[in-house]
């Protein structure tokens, strides 16, 4: 059966039933090699720092900031930055290295394994609209070809809306095509893909920023991607229950939740705190006190640490 992605070969059922296939190779907890996930949050919540940390964590084989619960398996990792100028990307990486106390050995390992590609303002997109419909862009195709030689474990694209090339973010048809293009990238390169995406206004208004439906645009994005992590700033009600009165202090606390994991056990939410420059690291906010705060529409989820026993790599 031939198509644009080449010949599709059927499974050898005799071999499949006789020999157990290899266990799933997880790049990050619940994010399987060769699949696509996304990180969803409103702008300015810290998703770019989370993704930069993910790339460095994979490249170093260390759990920077204790965000993921266990050290990832080391390997090449790539960050394609579409949203911020090169100078901003360099400043963020400098701050990350400073806060995480990179020594000379860590710098050398990061330089060997981590590839940060500033594509802001350079016309790089995954797709492009043509009279014949939505197709992969030439730049994307060339990038996939180059990364296939590198064989990275992780490829980050920051952000989705800047990679669409005229595709309608609210069209299930368009977004289904874009996600299939990104899936092809993962199949050809062997990497897991992790895409930054913005939250919708309804989830921000209703306080549902940690749910699957928080992703902006067509539902096919959430349906098609196999892993979803959400970042949400601590709410005013939650801060009041914890005795945090200063609004600037409240905004330093963000919660990472993973509402969708297709290939692993459920993962517990985790509090992260903004450090110098906006760098994220795991932290423990003051415990909530019953009876504090004003009426809320929904009860706050309890904070629980990620249980290492629940994570299979």
C-alpha positions as CSV (number, residue, x, y, z in Angstrom):
1,X,0.0,0.0,0.0
2,X,1.9,3.1,-1.2
3,X,1.4,6.7,-0.3
4,X,3.2,9.9,0.4
5,X,4.9,8.4,3.4
6,X,6.1,5.3,1.5
7,X,5.1,1.7,1.6
8,X,3.1,0.5,4.6
9,X,4.1,-3.0,5.6
10,X,1.9,-5.3,7.6
11,X,3.1,-6.7,11.0
12,X,4.7,-10.1,11.0
13,X,2.1,-11.7,13.4
14,X,4.1,-14.9,13.8
15,X,7.1,-13.0,15.1
16,X,4.8,-10.6,17.1
17,X,3.0,-13.4,19.0
18,X,6.2,-15.5,19.5
19,X,8.5,-12.8,20.8
20,X,7.6,-9.9,23.1
21,X,8.4,-6.6,21.4
22,X,10.8,-4.2,23.3
23,X,9.4,-2.2,26.2
24,X,8.3,1.4,25.5
25,X,11.2,3.8,25.5
26,X,10.1,6.9,27.4
27,X,11.9,10.2,26.7
28,X,10.1,12.0,29.5
29,X,7.6,10.4,31.9
30,X,4.8,9.1,29.8
31,X,6.1,10.6,26.5
32,X,7.1,7.7,24.3
33,X,9.9,7.8,21.7
34,X,8.5,8.3,18.3
35,X,5.2,10.0,19.5
36,X,4.1,13.6,19.8
37,X,3.1,15.5,22.9
38,X,2.4,19.2,23.7
39,X,2.7,21.6,26.6
40,X,-0.3,23.9,27.0
41,X,-0.4,27.2,29.0
42,X,-1.4,30.8,28.7
43,X,1.4,33.1,27.4
44,X,4.0,34.1,30.0
45,X,3.4,31.1,32.3
46,X,6.8,29.5,31.7
47,X,6.3,26.8,29.0
48,X,9.3,28.0,27.0
49,X,11.5,27.6,30.1
50,X,10.0,24.2,30.8
51,X,10.8,23.1,27.2
52,X,14.3,24.5,27.4
53,X,14.8,22.5,30.6
54,X,13.4,19.4,28.9
55,X,15.9,19.6,26.1
56,X,18.8,20.2,28.5
57,X,17.6,17.4,30.8
58,X,17.6,14.9,27.9
59,X,20.9,16.1,26.5
60,X,22.6,15.9,29.9
61,X,20.7,12.8,31.2
62,X,19.9,14.7,34.3
63,X,16.6,15.9,35.9
64,X,17.3,19.7,35.9
65,X,15.3,21.4,38.5
66,X,13.8,18.1,39.7
67,X,10.9,18.7,37.3
68,X,10.4,15.2,35.9
69,X,11.0,13.0,39.0
70,X,13.7,10.8,37.4
71,X,16.7,11.5,35.2
72,X,15.9,11.0,31.5
73,X,17.9,8.7,29.3
74,X,20.7,10.8,27.7
75,X,20.7,11.5,24.0
76,X,20.6,14.3,21.4
77,X,17.8,16.9,21.8
78,X,16.7,19.8,19.6
79,X,14.8,23.0,20.3
80,X,13.3,24.9,17.3
81,X,12.4,28.4,18.6
82,X,9.9,30.3,16.5
83,X,8.5,32.7,19.1
84,X,11.5,34.6,20.5
85,X,14.5,36.4,19.0
86,X,18.0,34.8,19.2
87,X,19.1,37.2,21.9
88,X,16.1,36.3,24.2
89,X,16.8,32.6,23.7
90,X,20.5,33.1,24.6
91,X,19.6,35.1,27.7
92,X,17.2,32.4,28.9
93,X,19.8,29.7,28.4
94,X,22.4,31.8,30.3
95,X,20.0,32.2,33.2
96,X,19.1,28.5,33.2
97,X,22.8,27.6,33.3
98,X,23.4,30.0,36.1
99,X,20.4,28.9,38.3
100,X,21.2,25.2,37.7
101,X,24.9,25.8,38.5
102,X,26.3,24.4,35.3
103,X,30.0,23.4,35.7
104,X,32.5,23.0,32.8
105,X,31.5,19.4,32.3
106,X,27.8,20.1,32.1
107,X,28.5,22.9,29.6
108,X,30.5,20.5,27.4
109,X,27.9,17.8,27.6
110,X,25.1,20.3,26.7
111,X,27.1,21.7,23.8
112,X,27.6,18.1,22.5
113,X,24.0,16.9,22.8
114,X,21.7,20.0,22.8
115,X,20.9,21.9,19.6
116,X,19.0,25.2,19.9
117,X,17.9,26.6,16.6
118,X,16.6,30.2,16.7
119,X,14.1,30.3,13.8
120,X,12.3,33.5,14.8
121,X,11.5,35.7,11.8
122,X,13.1,33.3,9.3
123,X,9.9,32.0,7.8
124,X,10.2,28.4,9.2
125,X,6.9,26.6,9.3
126,X,5.7,23.0,9.4
127,X,3.0,23.6,6.8
128,X,2.2,26.0,4.0
129,X,-1.1,26.9,2.3
130,X,-1.1,26.4,-1.5
131,X,-3.8,26.5,-4.1
132,X,-3.8,22.7,-4.0
133,X,-4.3,22.7,-0.2
134,X,-2.1,22.4,2.9
135,X,1.3,20.8,2.4
136,X,4.6,20.4,4.2
137,X,6.9,23.4,3.8
138,X,10.2,23.0,2.1
139,X,12.0,24.3,5.2
140,X,10.3,21.7,7.4
141,X,11.2,18.9,4.9
142,X,14.8,20.0,4.9
143,X,14.9,20.1,8.7
144,X,13.4,16.6,9.0
145,X,16.0,15.3,6.5
146,X,18.9,16.9,8.6
147,X,17.5,15.7,11.9
148,X,17.1,12.1,10.6
149,X,20.9,12.0,10.5
150,X,21.2,13.3,14.0
151,X,18.7,10.8,15.4
152,X,17.6,12.9,18.4
153,X,15.6,11.6,21.3
154,X,13.6,14.8,21.6
155,X,12.5,17.6,19.2
156,X,10.8,20.7,20.6
157,X,8.8,23.2,18.4
158,X,8.0,26.4,20.2
159,X,5.2,27.3,19.4
160,X,2.4,25.6,17.4
161,X,0.7,28.8,16.2
162,X,3.8,30.1,14.5
163,X,4.4,26.8,12.7
164,X,1.1,26.6,10.9
165,X,1.9,28.5,7.7
166,X,-1.6,29.6,7.1
167,X,-3.4,26.6,8.4
168,X,-6.6,27.4,10.4
169,X,-6.0,26.7,14.1
170,X,-9.7,26.1,14.6
171,X,-10.1,23.6,11.7
172,X,-10.0,20.0,12.6
173,X,-9.1,19.2,9.0
174,X,-6.2,21.6,8.9
175,X,-4.9,20.7,12.3
176,X,-5.2,17.0,11.6
177,X,-2.9,17.5,8.6
178,X,-0.4,19.5,10.6
179,X,-0.3,16.9,13.4
180,X,0.3,14.2,10.8
181,X,3.2,16.1,9.4
182,X,4.7,16.4,12.9
183,X,4.1,12.7,13.4
184,X,6.0,12.0,10.2
185,X,8.9,14.0,11.6
186,X,9.0,11.8,14.6
187,X,8.8,8.6,12.6
188,X,11.6,9.6,10.2
189,X,13.9,11.0,12.9
190,X,13.1,8.5,15.6
191,X,12.5,11.3,18.1
192,X,9.6,12.2,20.4
193,X,8.1,15.6,19.5
194,X,7.0,18.1,22.1
195,X,5.1,21.1,20.9
196,X,4.4,24.4,22.8
197,X,0.7,25.4,22.5
198,X,-1.4,28.2,24.0
199,X,-4.4,27.7,26.3
200,X,-7.9,28.8,25.2
201,X,-9.6,31.8,26.9
202,X,-12.4,29.7,28.3
203,X,-10.1,27.5,30.3
204,X,-8.3,30.6,31.7
205,X,-11.6,32.2,32.6
206,X,-13.1,29.1,34.2
207,X,-9.9,28.0,36.0
208,X,-9.7,24.7,33.9
209,X,-6.1,25.3,32.7
210,X,-5.1,21.9,33.9
211,X,-7.6,19.9,31.8
212,X,-7.2,18.3,28.4
213,X,-9.6,20.7,26.8
214,X,-7.5,23.7,27.8
215,X,-5.7,23.6,24.5
216,X,-6.6,26.4,22.1
217,X,-8.2,25.7,18.7
218,X,-9.4,22.5,17.1
219,X,-10.1,19.4,19.2
220,X,-8.1,17.3,16.8
221,X,-4.9,18.6,18.4
222,X,-5.7,17.2,21.8
223,X,-7.2,14.1,20.2
224,X,-4.2,13.3,18.0
225,X,-1.3,14.0,20.4
226,X,-0.4,11.2,22.7
227,X,0.8,13.3,25.7
228,X,-0.2,16.6,27.2
229,X,1.3,18.7,29.9
230,X,-0.3,21.8,31.2
231,X,1.1,24.8,33.2
232,X,-1.1,26.9,35.3
233,X,-0.3,29.8,37.6
234,X,-1.5,29.5,41.2
235,X,-4.9,31.1,41.5
236,X,-5.8,33.9,43.8
237,X,-8.1,31.7,45.9
238,X,-5.4,29.0,46.2
239,X,-2.8,31.6,47.2
240,X,-5.2,33.0,49.8
241,X,-5.7,29.5,51.3
242,X,-1.9,29.2,51.5
243,X,-1.4,32.6,53.1
244,X,0.3,34.1,50.1
245,X,-0.8,37.7,50.0
246,X,1.7,39.2,47.6
247,X,0.5,38.9,44.0
248,X,4.0,38.9,42.6
249,X,4.9,35.9,44.9
250,X,1.7,34.1,43.9
251,X,2.7,34.4,40.2
252,X,6.0,32.7,40.9
253,X,4.2,29.4,41.6
254,X,2.9,27.3,38.6
255,X,1.5,23.8,38.6
256,X,2.6,21.2,36.1
257,X,-0.2,18.7,35.4
258,X,-0.2,15.9,32.8
259,X,-3.9,15.3,32.0
260,X,-3.2,13.0,29.0
261,X,-0.8,10.0,29.0
262,X,-1.6,7.4,26.4
263,X,1.3,5.0,27.0
264,X,1.9,5.1,30.7
265,X,0.3,5.4,34.1
266,X,-1.3,8.6,35.3
267,X,1.2,11.2,36.5
268,X,0.6,13.4,39.6
269,X,0.7,17.2,39.3
270,X,3.7,19.0,40.6
271,X,4.4,22.6,41.8
272,X,7.2,24.5,40.2
273,X,8.6,27.9,41.2
274,X,10.0,30.6,39.0
275,X,13.7,31.2,39.9
276,X,15.9,34.0,38.7
277,X,15.1,35.1,35.2
278,X,12.0,32.9,35.1
279,X,13.8,29.5,35.3
280,X,11.5,26.8,36.7
281,X,12.3,24.3,39.4
282,X,10.3,22.0,41.7
283,X,9.3,23.6,45.0
284,X,6.8,23.3,47.9
285,X,4.5,26.2,48.4
286,X,3.0,26.9,51.9
287,X,0.4,24.3,52.8
288,X,-3.2,25.3,52.2
289,X,-5.3,26.1,55.3
290,X,-9.0,25.1,55.4
291,X,-11.3,28.0,55.7
292,X,-9.1,30.5,54.0
293,X,-9.8,32.1,50.7
294,X,-13.1,33.2,49.0
295,X,-15.6,31.1,47.3
296,X,-14.2,29.0,44.4
297,X,-16.0,27.4,41.5
298,X,-14.1,24.1,42.0
299,X,-12.0,22.7,44.7
300,X,-8.2,22.9,44.2
301,X,-6.5,19.6,43.4
302,X,-4.2,18.4,46.2
303,X,-0.5,18.8,45.5
304,X,1.2,15.4,45.3
305,X,4.8,14.6,44.3
306,X,5.4,12.4,41.3
307,X,5.9,8.8,42.5
308,X,9.0,7.4,40.9
309,X,7.5,3.9,41.2
310,X,4.8,4.9,38.8
311,X,7.2,6.0,36.1
312,X,8.5,3.3,33.7
313,X,11.3,4.3,31.3
